[in-house]
Amino acid sequence: MNKETDDPTASLLPADGQLQVYTRRWYVLTMFGMVNFTQNLVWNTWGPITQSAKAVFGWSDSQIGQFANMGNIAYLVTVFPVCYLMGKLGLRFSILGCTLLIFIGTGLRCITYEKEAATWLSYVCSVLNGIGGIVPFAGPSLVANTWFPLSERATATAVSSTFMYMGVGLSFIIGSEWVPSPLEVNSTGDVGFTADIESISRLSSSNSDTAMYTSNHSVKVINMDSMRTDIMNLLYSECGLAGLIFLLCLLYLPAKPPTPPSTSASVQRTNYKESLGSVARNKSLILLGLANAIPKGVFGSWQAVLDVLLDPVGMNQSEAGWLGFYMTAAGGVSGLLIGRFSDIFLRRTKFFLILMNGGAVLGYVWFSLMSSAIIPISKVEIYISAIIGGMFINGSFPLVYEMGSELAFPVSEAVVGGLLTCFMEIFGIFFLLVLMIPNIGTSWMNWSLSGSLLLGFVLLFLFPARYRRTDIDNVVVHVNAEDKYDDSVNRNTITGHPARYDE
């Protein structure tokens, strides 16, 4: 093979090799997705049951928001060291390590429901779960490129992201349906779900089945013990699921296939130190990262406190849970569809990103106008606008992984995923920290989301789309009888081998 070429990536390519695709790739993708599912389920434990958690443990809105935020901060602090270990240890040991951290964290929350201890154990769980989320959150594109051919790569990334959406979405349903809202009896004898959220946060987590607080009238919560029991059962279940996933990954989870599925998968990646310098200098990647991170970082934290946001418009814990589920489920479905379209219509990723982010802007501006009472509020329209916004913003996430990997190639997909998600965590952390400002209210959250979406939409137009990885896999090169490059072929192209499928 003639190694003289103007392409800086060509010297990294193997001389030859038959490409092969294995059926077990779907098992690996499923297990990786289940780790993603579990991590997100745990991350969003408290948001869907805000009212009940405040009654049982005496927590405030800002305190519940900080549980999610501690996971974000832990992720941000450790993401690049863990990405370095991913390159050194490989996918198997990286996934096992992260799954073990999630299991330990969920186990700690099951020790006690005593208020002070439960608070600190929940913070520790949030930190361990945040670190445990690095591989599943940053690694979808790496798993897709390691195990899947060009024609399935964006689809595989979308499947990984769909498991993430399922974890967040089902956490809304499981939490809100499993744990009942506080049931109050006021001084007049009327029974109903509590409406005074700030007052109920002052409830004592005593061992009796009822608790009393006073605002303008006396109110007795009559289902305190049942809420406490159901919360603990929810925590036990999440711990059991994390333990099961860890055991399955321990029993069988290969790091990589014996033979690569694509030419780009066989390319030696830039070493870690050079990778960090490369992505730091890559202006297109930075623009893409900001266009993605500003809206999605805010959206992820906004979604974690959805119950708090919807209470002022008259939607209870259960209704907020179902809305959160519909938003994420719609995003998962749209992500799969757009991912498949992206595999069919190669080199159209940027167009799909612009289209979907534009739809998200329209959905959440509509939502913000209603939540601020600028236009009449309708529960049906609240549902429609939020679901439309969630469908577009969540559905575009897999494409960001793929576009980033294309722009940065031959930098490892793990480093690219780490950078993109690191940006997201930064903006998510800022959003949740604002919750700590006393009496700040909730309307600012919706307008912050709408404004961040609009800014991200504008930034998407500014970076030039390049498809370095796809170009390597998609080119067809003529080879002469001596197994050398034909001089008539552009020397910047790389040999592409037809993939063979096997078990």
GUFI-661149 format. One record per residue (C-alpha): residue in three letters; chain; z, x, y. Coordinates in steps of 0.05 Angstrom, whole numbers, m for minus. Layout:
<recs>
+------+------+--------+--------+--------+
: code : unit :      w :      u :      v :
+------+------+--------+--------+--------+
:  ALA :    A :      Z :      X :      Y :
...
+------+------+--------+--------+--------+
</recs>
This chain:
<recs>
+------+------+--------+--------+--------+
: code : unit :      w :      u :      v :
+------+------+--------+--------+--------+
:  MET :    A :      0 :      0 :      0 :
:  ASN :    A :    m17 :     26 :     69 :
:  LYS :    A :     48 :     30 :    107 :
:  GLU :    A :     16 :     47 :    174 :
:  THR :    A :     23 :    m15 :    217 :
:  ASP :    A :     41 :    m36 :    287 :
:  ASP :    A :     89 :    m89 :    260 :
:  PRO :    A :    161 :    m64 :    262 :
:  THR :    A :    181 :   m110 :    205 :
:  ALA :    A :    127 :    m87 :    157 :
:  SER :    A :    164 :    m24 :    137 :
:  LEU :    A :    221 :    m68 :    112 :
:  LEU :    A :    177 :   m105 :     63 :
:  PRO :    A :    176 :    m93 :    m12 :
:  ALA :    A :    113 :    m62 :    m41 :
:  ASP :    A :    100 :   m120 :    m88 :
:  GLY :    A :    134 :   m173 :   m128 :
:  GLN :    A :    123 :   m241 :   m160 :
:  LEU :    A :    159 :   m297 :   m123 :
:  GLN :    A :    197 :   m348 :   m164 :
:  VAL :    A :    233 :   m413 :   m149 :
:  TYR :    A :    291 :   m437 :   m193 :
:  THR :    A :    314 :   m507 :   m208 :
:  ARG :    A :    386 :   m485 :   m200 :
:  ARG :    A :    374 :   m479 :   m125 :
:  TRP :    A :    391 :   m553 :   m120 :
:  TYR :    A :    459 :   m542 :   m153 :
:  VAL :    A :    474 :   m484 :   m105 :
:  LEU :    A :    453 :   m527 :    m46 :
:  THR :    A :    497 :   m585 :    m70 :
:  MET :    A :    558 :   m541 :    m79 :
:  PHE :    A :    547 :   m509 :    m11 :
:  GLY :    A :    539 :   m578 :     19 :
:  MET :    A :    604 :   m602 :    m13 :
:  VAL :    A :    642 :   m544 :     18 :
:  ASN :    A :    611 :   m565 :     85 :
:  PHE :    A :    630 :   m638 :     71 :
:  THR :    A :    702 :   m621 :     55 :
:  GLN :    A :    712 :   m575 :    114 :
:  ASN :    A :    687 :   m628 :    163 :
:  LEU :    A :    727 :   m683 :    129 :
:  VAL :    A :    791 :   m642 :    139 :
:  TRP :    A :    772 :   m623 :    211 :
:  ASN :    A :    766 :   m696 :    231 :
:  THR :    A :    828 :   m721 :    194 :
:  TRP :    A :    868 :   m742 :    255 :
:  GLY :    A :    816 :   m770 :    303 :
:  PRO :    A :    801 :   m834 :    264 :
:  ILE :    A :    875 :   m850 :    254 :
:  THR :    A :    899 :   m831 :    324 :
:  GLN :    A :    939 :   m894 :    336 :
:  SER :    A :    976 :   m889 :    269 :
:  ALA :    A :    989 :   m815 :    275 :
:  LYS :    A :   1018 :   m824 :    345 :
:  ALA :    A :   1064 :   m878 :    318 :
:  VAL :    A :   1087 :   m840 :    257 :
:  PHE :    A :   1093 :   m769 :    286 :
:  GLY :    A :   1102 :   m784 :    360 :
:  TRP :    A :   1042 :   m743 :    379 :
:  SER :    A :   1003 :   m752 :    444 :
:  ASP :    A :    927 :   m758 :    454 :
:  SER :    A :    922 :   m686 :    478 :
:  GLN :    A :    962 :   m661 :    418 :
:  ILE :    A :    915 :   m695 :    369 :
:  GLY :    A :    856 :   m667 :    406 :
:  GLN :    A :    885 :   m597 :    400 :
:  PHE :    A :    887 :   m602 :    324 :
:  ALA :    A :    811 :   m603 :    325 :
:  ASN :    A :    811 :   m551 :    381 :
:  MET :    A :    853 :   m502 :    341 :
:  GLY :    A :    800 :   m503 :    287 :
:  ASN :    A :    747 :   m489 :    339 :
:  ILE :    A :    787 :   m431 :    369 :
:  ALA :    A :    800 :   m400 :    301 :
:  TYR :    A :    726 :   m405 :    286 :
:  LEU :    A :    707 :   m372 :    351 :
:  VAL :    A :    755 :   m314 :    342 :
:  THR :    A :    735 :   m298 :    270 :
:  VAL :    A :    661 :   m318 :    265 :
:  PHE :    A :    629 :   m249 :    273 :
:  PRO :    A :    677 :   m212 :    226 :
:  VAL :    A :    666 :   m265 :    174 :
:  CYS :    A :    590 :   m262 :    184 :
:  TYR :    A :    596 :   m186 :    173 :
:  LEU :    A :    633 :   m199 :    107 :
:  MET :    A :    579 :   m250 :     87 :
:  GLY :    A :    528 :   m193 :     90 :
:  LYS :    A :    574 :   m146 :     51 :
:  LEU :    A :    602 :   m193 :     m1 :
:  GLY :    A :    543 :   m241 :    m11 :
:  LEU :    A :    543 :   m317 :    m12 :
:  ARG :    A :    586 :   m327 :    m74 :
:  PHE :    A :    648 :   m290 :    m52 :
:  SER :    A :    640 :   m314 :     20 :
:  ILE :    A :    638 :   m387 :     m1 :
:  LEU :    A :    697 :   m377 :    m49 :
:  GLY :    A :    739 :   m345 :      6 :
:  CYS :    A :    725 :   m400 :     55 :
:  THR :    A :    738 :   m455 :      4 :
:  LEU :    A :    804 :   m423 :    m15 :
:  LEU :    A :    826 :   m423 :     58 :
:  ILE :    A :    809 :   m497 :     64 :
:  PHE :    A :    849 :   m511 :      0 :
:  ILE :    A :    910 :   m473 :     23 :
:  GLY :    A :    908 :   m507 :     91 :
:  THR :    A :    904 :   m577 :     63 :
:  GLY :    A :    960 :   m560 :     14 :
:  LEU :    A :   1006 :   m539 :     71 :
:  ARG :    A :    998 :   m607 :    105 :
:  CYS :    A :   1024 :   m641 :     42 :
:  ILE :    A :   1092 :   m607 :     43 :
:  THR :    A :   1129 :   m656 :     89 :
:  TYR :    A :   1121 :   m713 :    138 :
:  GLU :    A :   1181 :   m692 :    180 :
:  LYS :    A :   1155 :   m691 :    251 :
:  GLU :    A :   1169 :   m620 :    274 :
:  ALA :    A :   1148 :   m586 :    209 :
:  ALA :    A :   1088 :   m632 :    200 :
:  THR :    A :   1064 :   m614 :    270 :
:  TRP :    A :   1065 :   m539 :    258 :
:  LEU :    A :   1036 :   m545 :    188 :
:  SER :    A :    979 :   m586 :    216 :
:  TYR :    A :    965 :   m532 :    267 :
:  VAL :    A :    964 :   m479 :    212 :
:  CYS :    A :    917 :   m522 :    170 :
:  SER :    A :    871 :   m529 :    230 :
:  VAL :    A :    868 :   m453 :    238 :
:  LEU :    A :    854 :   m440 :    164 :
:  ASN :    A :    804 :   m497 :    161 :
:  GLY :    A :    769 :   m470 :    223 :
:  ILE :    A :    761 :   m401 :    191 :
:  GLY :    A :    740 :   m434 :    126 :
:  GLY :    A :    685 :   m470 :    163 :
:  ILE :    A :    648 :   m407 :    184 :
:  VAL :    A :    606 :   m398 :    122 :
:  PRO :    A :    587 :   m472 :    112 :
:  PHE :    A :    574 :   m481 :    187 :
:  ALA :    A :    536 :   m416 :    201 :
:  GLY :    A :    502 :   m409 :    133 :
:  PRO :    A :    454 :   m468 :    120 :
:  SER :    A :    392 :   m429 :    141 :
:  LEU :    A :    416 :   m369 :    100 :
:  VAL :    A :    423 :   m411 :     37 :
:  ALA :    A :    356 :   m444 :     49 :
:  ASN :    A :    320 :   m377 :     59 :
:  THR :    A :    355 :   m345 :     m1 :
:  TRP :    A :    339 :   m400 :    m51 :
:  PHE :    A :    281 :   m443 :    m25 :
:  PRO :    A :    207 :   m431 :    m13 :
:  LEU :    A :    173 :   m440 :     55 :
:  SER :    A :    152 :   m512 :     38 :
:  GLU :    A :    225 :   m533 :     27 :
:  ARG :    A :    264 :   m489 :     75 :
:  ALA :    A :    274 :   m537 :    133 :
:  THR :    A :    289 :   m593 :     84 :
:  ALA :    A :    343 :   m552 :     50 :
:  THR :    A :    375 :   m535 :    117 :
:  ALA :    A :    373 :   m610 :    134 :
:  VAL :    A :    407 :   m627 :     68 :
:  SER :    A :    464 :   m577 :     83 :
:  SER :    A :    472 :   m608 :    152 :
:  THR :    A :    472 :   m678 :    121 :
:  PHE :    A :    532 :   m660 :     79 :
:  MET :    A :    566 :   m639 :    144 :
:  TYR :    A :    550 :   m706 :    176 :
:  MET :    A :    575 :   m742 :    114 :
:  GLY :    A :    641 :   m706 :    120 :
:  VAL :    A :    650 :   m726 :    192 :
:  GLY :    A :    622 :   m796 :    182 :
:  LEU :    A :    662 :   m814 :    120 :
:  SER :    A :    726 :   m786 :    152 :
:  PHE :    A :    720 :   m843 :    203 :
:  ILE :    A :    714 :   m895 :    147 :
:  ILE :    A :    765 :   m865 :     99 :
:  GLY :    A :    817 :   m854 :    154 :
:  SER :    A :    810 :   m920 :    191 :
:  GLU :    A :    805 :   m962 :    127 :
:  TRP :    A :    859 :   m925 :     88 :
:  VAL :    A :    911 :   m920 :    142 :
:  PRO :    A :    927 :   m985 :    179 :
:  SER :    A :    937 :   m990 :    254 :
:  PRO :    A :   1008 :  m1000 :    280 :
:  LEU :    A :   1027 :  m1073 :    272 :
:  GLU :    A :   1074 :  m1097 :    327 :
:  VAL :    A :   1119 :  m1156 :    340 :
:  ASN :    A :   1136 :  m1166 :    413 :
:  SER :    A :   1196 :  m1202 :    444 :
:  THR :    A :   1160 :  m1269 :    442 :
:  GLY :    A :   1148 :  m1264 :    367 :
:  ASP :    A :   1073 :  m1251 :    372 :
:  VAL :    A :   1044 :  m1205 :    319 :
:  GLY :    A :    984 :  m1161 :    329 :
:  PHE :    A :    956 :  m1091 :    329 :
:  THR :    A :    986 :  m1049 :    384 :
:  ALA :    A :    946 :  m1045 :    449 :
:  ASP :    A :    993 :  m1001 :    489 :
:  ILE :    A :    972 :   m933 :    461 :
:  GLU :    A :   1011 :   m890 :    510 :
:  SER :    A :   1075 :   m928 :    496 :
:  ILE :    A :   1069 :   m924 :    422 :
:  SER :    A :   1064 :   m848 :    425 :
:  ARG :    A :   1138 :   m850 :    444 :
:  LEU :    A :   1157 :   m884 :    379 :
:  SER :    A :   1209 :   m849 :    337 :
:  SER :    A :   1187 :   m827 :    268 :
:  SER :    A :   1251 :   m852 :    236 :
:  ASN :    A :   1258 :   m868 :    162 :
:  SER :    A :   1262 :   m943 :    173 :
:  ASP :    A :   1203 :   m989 :    162 :
:  THR :    A :   1207 :  m1013 :    235 :
:  ALA :    A :   1212 :   m977 :    301 :
:  MET :    A :   1225 :  m1002 :    371 :
:  TYR :    A :   1198 :   m981 :    439 :
:  THR :    A :   1202 :  m1013 :    507 :
:  SER :    A :   1150 :  m1017 :    562 :
:  ASN :    A :   1146 :  m1083 :    600 :
:  HIS :    A :   1175 :  m1118 :    539 :
:  SER :    A :   1207 :  m1100 :    473 :
:  VAL :    A :   1159 :  m1086 :    415 :
:  LYS :    A :   1176 :  m1073 :    343 :
:  VAL :    A :   1127 :  m1037 :    296 :
:  ILE :    A :   1137 :  m1068 :    228 :
:  ASN :    A :   1092 :  m1024 :    183 :
:  MET :    A :   1119 :   m954 :    199 :
:  ASP :    A :   1134 :   m936 :    126 :
:  SER :    A :   1068 :   m961 :    100 :
:  MET :    A :   1030 :   m921 :    153 :
:  ARG :    A :   1070 :   m858 :    136 :
:  THR :    A :   1057 :   m867 :     61 :
:  ASP :    A :    983 :   m879 :     71 :
:  ILE :    A :    976 :   m818 :    117 :
:  MET :    A :   1009 :   m774 :     64 :
:  ASN :    A :    964 :   m803 :      9 :
:  LEU :    A :    904 :   m787 :     53 :
:  LEU :    A :    928 :   m715 :     60 :
:  TYR :    A :    940 :   m709 :    m16 :
:  SER :    A :    869 :   m734 :    m30 :
:  GLU :    A :    837 :   m684 :     18 :
:  CYS :    A :    877 :   m628 :    m15 :
:  GLY :    A :    855 :   m651 :    m84 :
:  LEU :    A :    782 :   m652 :    m63 :
:  ALA :    A :    787 :   m582 :    m33 :
:  GLY :    A :    819 :   m556 :    m97 :
:  LEU :    A :    765 :   m587 :   m140 :
:  ILE :    A :    709 :   m557 :    m98 :
:  PHE :    A :    742 :   m488 :   m101 :
:  LEU :    A :    748 :   m493 :   m177 :
:  LEU :    A :    675 :   m514 :   m186 :
:  CYS :    A :    651 :   m457 :   m141 :
:  LEU :    A :    695 :   m408 :   m179 :
:  LEU :    A :    666 :   m430 :   m246 :
:  TYR :    A :    593 :   m423 :   m226 :
:  LEU :    A :    560 :   m406 :   m160 :
:  PRO :    A :    508 :   m350 :   m162 :
:  ALA :    A :    500 :   m308 :   m100 :
:  LYS :    A :    424 :   m305 :   m101 :
:  PRO :    A :    366 :   m318 :   m149 :
:  PRO :    A :    340 :   m261 :   m193 :
:  THR :    A :    273 :   m264 :   m158 :
:  PRO :    A :    263 :   m285 :    m85 :
:  PRO :    A :    229 :   m351 :    m69 :
:  SER :    A :    188 :   m325 :    m10 :
:  THR :    A :    163 :   m260 :     19 :
:  SER :    A :    211 :   m265 :     79 :
:  ALA :    A :    270 :   m274 :     31 :
:  SER :    A :    254 :   m206 :      1 :
:  VAL :    A :    251 :   m171 :     69 :
:  GLN :    A :    309 :   m124 :     81 :
:  ARG :    A :    350 :   m151 :    139 :
:  THR :    A :    370 :   m110 :    200 :
:  ASN :    A :    439 :    m79 :    192 :
:  TYR :    A :    498 :   m115 :    223 :
:  LYS :    A :    508 :    m70 :    284 :
:  GLU :    A :    434 :    m71 :    302 :
:  SER :    A :    432 :   m146 :    290 :
:  LEU :    A :    485 :   m158 :    342 :
:  GLY :    A :    447 :   m116 :    393 :
:  SER :    A :    382 :   m151 :    375 :
:  VAL :    A :    408 :   m222 :    385 :
:  ALA :    A :    444 :   m202 :    449 :
:  ARG :    A :    377 :   m178 :    478 :
:  ASN :    A :    337 :   m237 :    451 :
:  LYS :    A :    329 :   m281 :    513 :
:  SER :    A :    292 :   m336 :    475 :
:  LEU :    A :    348 :   m341 :    424 :
:  ILE :    A :    401 :   m343 :    478 :
:  LEU :    A :    364 :   m399 :    514 :
:  LEU :    A :    358 :   m438 :    449 :
:  GLY :    A :    431 :   m426 :    435 :
:  LEU :    A :    452 :   m453 :    503 :
:  ALA :    A :    404 :   m513 :    498 :
:  ASN :    A :    437 :   m530 :    431 :
:  ALA :    A :    509 :   m510 :    444 :
:  ILE :    A :    521 :   m544 :    511 :
:  PRO :    A :    507 :   m615 :    486 :
:  LYS :    A :    527 :   m606 :    413 :
:  GLY :    A :    592 :   m570 :    429 :
:  VAL :    A :    612 :   m626 :    475 :
:  PHE :    A :    588 :   m679 :    427 :
:  GLY :    A :    628 :   m652 :    368 :
:  SER :    A :    693 :   m653 :    407 :
:  TRP :    A :    675 :   m720 :    440 :
:  GLN :    A :    666 :   m749 :    371 :
:  ALA :    A :    733 :   m722 :    347 :
:  VAL :    A :    769 :   m766 :    399 :
:  LEU :    A :    724 :   m827 :    392 :
:  ASP :    A :    782 :   m873 :    378 :
:  VAL :    A :    814 :   m852 :    444 :
:  LEU :    A :    748 :   m864 :    481 :
:  LEU :    A :    736 :   m933 :    453 :
:  ASP :    A :    805 :   m961 :    463 :
:  PRO :    A :    794 :   m976 :    537 :
:  VAL :    A :    733 :  m1018 :    521 :
:  GLY :    A :    772 :  m1060 :    471 :
:  MET :    A :    752 :  m1029 :    405 :
:  ASN :    A :    807 :  m1017 :    354 :
:  GLN :    A :    817 :   m960 :    305 :
:  SER :    A :    776 :   m992 :    249 :
:  GLU :    A :    717 :  m1009 :    295 :
:  ALA :    A :    717 :   m938 :    323 :
:  GLY :    A :    717 :   m911 :    252 :
:  TRP :    A :    656 :   m952 :    231 :
:  LEU :    A :    619 :   m933 :    295 :
:  GLY :    A :    633 :   m859 :    281 :
:  PHE :    A :    606 :   m868 :    210 :
:  TYR :    A :    542 :   m902 :    233 :
:  MET :    A :    529 :   m848 :    285 :
:  THR :    A :    535 :   m791 :    235 :
:  ALA :    A :    499 :   m828 :    179 :
:  ALA :    A :    441 :   m841 :    225 :
:  GLY :    A :    440 :   m768 :    244 :
:  GLY :    A :    439 :   m747 :    171 :
:  VAL :    A :    380 :   m792 :    154 :
:  SER :    A :    340 :   m771 :    216 :
:  GLY :    A :    356 :   m698 :    201 :
:  LEU :    A :    327 :   m704 :    131 :
:  LEU :    A :    265 :   m739 :    156 :
:  ILE :    A :    251 :   m691 :    213 :
:  GLY :    A :    267 :   m631 :    168 :
:  ARG :    A :    215 :   m655 :    118 :
:  PHE :    A :    164 :   m667 :    175 :
:  SER :    A :    179 :   m596 :    199 :
:  ASP :    A :    162 :   m568 :    130 :
:  ILE :    A :     97 :   m607 :    129 :
:  PHE :    A :     78 :   m594 :    202 :
:  LEU :    A :     95 :   m520 :    208 :
:  ARG :    A :    103 :   m489 :    276 :
:  ARG :    A :    122 :   m555 :    309 :
:  THR :    A :    197 :   m545 :    310 :
:  LYS :    A :    204 :   m539 :    386 :
:  PHE :    A :    165 :   m604 :    396 :
:  PHE :    A :    211 :   m641 :    349 :
:  LEU :    A :    273 :   m612 :    384 :
:  ILE :    A :    249 :   m635 :    452 :
:  LEU :    A :    232 :   m704 :    426 :
:  MET :    A :    300 :   m715 :    392 :
:  ASN :    A :    342 :   m688 :    449 :
:  GLY :    A :    306 :   m733 :    498 :
:  GLY :    A :    324 :   m793 :    455 :
:  ALA :    A :    397 :   m771 :    454 :
:  VAL :    A :    399 :   m767 :    530 :
:  LEU :    A :    375 :   m839 :    537 :
:  GLY :    A :    424 :   m864 :    485 :
:  TYR :    A :    487 :   m834 :    515 :
:  VAL :    A :    469 :   m847 :    588 :
:  TRP :    A :    464 :   m920 :    567 :
:  PHE :    A :    532 :   m914 :    532 :
:  SER :    A :    564 :   m881 :    593 :
:  LEU :    A :    539 :   m935 :    640 :
:  MET :    A :    572 :   m988 :    597 :
:  SER :    A :    637 :   m951 :    586 :
:  SER :    A :    645 :   m941 :    661 :
:  ALA :    A :    630 :  m1016 :    673 :
:  ILE :    A :    570 :   m998 :    717 :
:  ILE :    A :    530 :  m1046 :    673 :
:  PRO :    A :    560 :  m1103 :    632 :
:  ILE :    A :    596 :  m1081 :    569 :
:  SER :    A :    572 :  m1108 :    502 :
:  LYS :    A :    601 :  m1086 :    435 :
:  VAL :    A :    532 :  m1094 :    404 :
:  GLU :    A :    501 :  m1050 :    457 :
:  ILE :    A :    558 :   m999 :    451 :
:  TYR :    A :    541 :   m994 :    377 :
:  ILE :    A :    466 :   m989 :    388 :
:  SER :    A :    469 :   m937 :    443 :
:  ALA :    A :    520 :   m893 :    406 :
:  ILE :    A :    481 :   m897 :    341 :
:  ILE :    A :    415 :   m880 :    375 :
:  GLY :    A :    447 :   m820 :    410 :
:  GLY :    A :    481 :   m797 :    346 :
:  MET :    A :    417 :   m804 :    306 :
:  PHE :    A :    378 :   m758 :    353 :
:  ILE :    A :    431 :   m706 :    369 :
:  ASN :    A :    455 :   m698 :    298 :
:  GLY :    A :    385 :   m701 :    269 :
:  SER :    A :    361 :   m643 :    312 :
:  PHE :    A :    415 :   m595 :    288 :
:  PRO :    A :    379 :   m568 :    225 :
:  LEU :    A :    318 :   m552 :    267 :
:  VAL :    A :    360 :   m508 :    313 :
:  TYR :    A :    381 :   m465 :    253 :
:  GLU :    A :    308 :   m457 :    232 :
:  MET :    A :    282 :   m443 :    302 :
:  GLY :    A :    336 :   m392 :    314 :
:  SER :    A :    320 :   m356 :    249 :
:  GLU :    A :    247 :   m354 :    268 :
:  LEU :    A :    261 :   m325 :    336 :
:  ALA :    A :    309 :   m271 :    310 :
:  PHE :    A :    274 :   m249 :    246 :
:  PRO :    A :    288 :   m200 :    212 :
:  VAL :    A :    360 :   m209 :    234 :
:  SER :    A :    401 :   m243 :    180 :
:  GLU :    A :    404 :   m318 :    182 :
:  ALA :    A :    481 :   m312 :    176 :
:  VAL :    A :    485 :   m273 :    242 :
:  VAL :    A :    438 :   m323 :    276 :
:  GLY :    A :    478 :   m382 :    251 :
:  GLY :    A :    542 :   m348 :    273 :
:  LEU :    A :    516 :   m338 :    343 :
:  LEU :    A :    489 :   m409 :    350 :
:  THR :    A :    553 :   m441 :    325 :
:  CYS :    A :    596 :   m393 :    366 :
:  PHE :    A :    564 :   m419 :    429 :
:  MET :    A :    578 :   m490 :    405 :
:  GLU :    A :    652 :   m476 :    393 :
:  ILE :    A :    660 :   m447 :    463 :
:  PHE :    A :    636 :   m510 :    497 :
:  GLY :    A :    674 :   m554 :    448 :
:  ILE :    A :    738 :   m516 :    463 :
:  PHE :    A :    730 :   m525 :    539 :
:  PHE :    A :    719 :   m599 :    529 :
:  LEU :    A :    782 :   m609 :    489 :
:  LEU :    A :    824 :   m565 :    534 :
:  VAL :    A :    809 :   m612 :    593 :
:  LEU :    A :    846 :   m666 :    553 :
:  MET :    A :    910 :   m629 :    568 :
:  ILE :    A :    906 :   m646 :    642 :
:  PRO :    A :    957 :   m702 :    655 :
:  ASN :    A :    930 :   m772 :    669 :
:  ILE :    A :    857 :   m749 :    669 :
:  GLY :    A :    833 :   m812 :    634 :
:  THR :    A :    773 :   m819 :    589 :
:  SER :    A :    711 :   m838 :    630 :
:  TRP :    A :    697 :   m765 :    648 :
:  MET :    A :    685 :   m751 :    573 :
:  ASN :    A :    625 :   m797 :    568 :
:  TRP :    A :    593 :   m771 :    631 :
:  SER :    A :    606 :   m699 :    610 :
:  LEU :    A :    568 :   m714 :    545 :
:  SER :    A :    510 :   m746 :    582 :
:  GLY :    A :    506 :   m688 :    632 :
:  SER :    A :    509 :   m635 :    577 :
:  LEU :    A :    453 :   m670 :    539 :
:  LEU :    A :    409 :   m671 :    601 :
:  LEU :    A :    421 :   m597 :    615 :
:  GLY :    A :    406 :   m579 :    543 :
:  PHE :    A :    342 :   m620 :    545 :
:  VAL :    A :    317 :   m582 :    606 :
:  LEU :    A :    334 :   m514 :    574 :
:  LEU :    A :    292 :   m531 :    513 :
:  PHE :    A :    229 :   m526 :    555 :
:  LEU :    A :    245 :   m455 :    578 :
:  PHE :    A :    243 :   m413 :    515 :
:  PRO :    A :    177 :   m392 :    482 :
:  ALA :    A :    172 :   m414 :    410 :
:  ARG :    A :    155 :   m358 :    360 :
:  TYR :    A :    150 :   m366 :    285 :
:  ARG :    A :    158 :   m295 :    258 :
:  ARG :    A :    187 :   m313 :    191 :
:  THR :    A :    137 :   m369 :    178 :
:  ASP :    A :     79 :   m324 :    196 :
:  ILE :    A :     99 :   m274 :    143 :
:  ASP :    A :    105 :   m328 :     89 :
:  ASN :    A :     44 :   m368 :    110 :
:  VAL :    A :     m9 :   m314 :    115 :
:  VAL :    A :    m60 :   m302 :     60 :
:  VAL :    A :    m83 :   m230 :     53 :
:  HIS :    A :   m143 :   m203 :     13 :
:  VAL :    A :   m126 :   m147 :    m34 :
:  ASN :    A :   m178 :    m99 :    m60 :
:  ALA :    A :   m186 :    m74 :   m131 :
:  GLU :    A :   m141 :    m13 :   m119 :
:  ASP :    A :    m84 :    m60 :    m99 :
:  LYS :    A :    m87 :    m37 :    m26 :
:  TYR :    A :    m95 :    m76 :     38 :
:  ASP :    A :   m167 :    m92 :     56 :
:  ASP :    A :   m181 :    m56 :    122 :
:  SER :    A :   m216 :   m119 :    147 :
:  VAL :    A :   m149 :   m155 :    149 :
:  ASN :    A :   m105 :   m149 :    210 :
:  ARG :    A :    m52 :    m97 :    194 :
:  ASN :    A :      2 :   m139 :    227 :
:  THR :    A :     m1 :   m188 :    169 :
:  ILE :    A :     42 :   m185 :    107 :
:  THR :    A :     24 :   m200 :     35 :
:  GLY :    A :     41 :   m271 :     14 :
:  HIS :    A :     51 :   m285 :    m61 :
:  PRO :    A :     45 :   m355 :    m92 :
:  ALA :    A :    113 :   m378 :   m115 :
:  ARG :    A :    124 :   m391 :   m190 :
:  TYR :    A :    173 :   m445 :   m210 :
:  ASP :    A :    223 :   m435 :   m266 :
:  GLU :    A :    289 :   m461 :   m291 :
+------+------+--------+--------+--------+
</recs>
